[in-house]
Amino acid sequence: MTPLDDKATGLPWFKTWRDVYIFVFVSFAIWVGLLVALTVTFS
């Protein structure tokens, strides 16, 4: 395998693993933000 193949994810929207990690981190941050906002709003 070439180094280029090692970085390919095989996913349609994410071409590199860096993009996958960024998506996961941003998704997690959004969920935590929603959890905090809803907790403050409804408590």
C-alpha positions as CSV (number, residue, x, y, z in Angstrom):
1,M,0.0,0.0,0.0
2,T,1.1,3.5,-0.6
3,P,0.9,6.2,2.0
4,L,-1.9,7.8,0.1
5,D,-4.0,4.6,0.4
6,D,-3.4,4.6,4.2
7,K,-5.1,7.9,4.5
8,A,-8.1,7.0,2.5
9,T,-11.2,6.3,4.5
10,G,-13.5,4.7,1.8
11,L,-16.3,7.0,3.0
12,P,-18.2,9.1,0.5
13,W,-18.0,12.4,2.3
14,F,-14.8,12.2,4.2
15,K,-11.7,11.7,2.1
16,T,-9.1,11.7,4.9
17,W,-9.1,10.6,8.5
18,R,-8.5,14.1,9.6
19,D,-11.9,15.1,8.2
20,V,-13.5,12.2,10.1
21,Y,-11.9,13.3,13.4
22,I,-13.0,16.9,12.8
23,F,-16.6,15.8,12.1
24,V,-16.7,13.7,15.3
25,F,-15.3,16.4,17.4
26,V,-17.6,19.1,16.1
27,S,-20.6,16.7,16.5
28,F,-19.6,16.0,20.1
29,A,-19.2,19.7,20.8
30,I,-22.7,20.5,19.3
31,W,-24.3,17.8,21.5
32,V,-22.6,19.0,24.6
33,G,-23.6,22.6,23.8
34,L,-27.2,21.5,23.3
35,L,-27.1,19.5,26.5
36,V,-25.9,22.6,28.4
37,A,-28.3,25.0,26.7
38,L,-31.3,22.7,27.4
39,T,-30.3,22.1,31.0
40,V,-30.0,25.8,31.7
41,T,-33.3,26.5,29.9
42,F,-35.5,23.9,31.5
43,S,-34.0,23.8,35.0
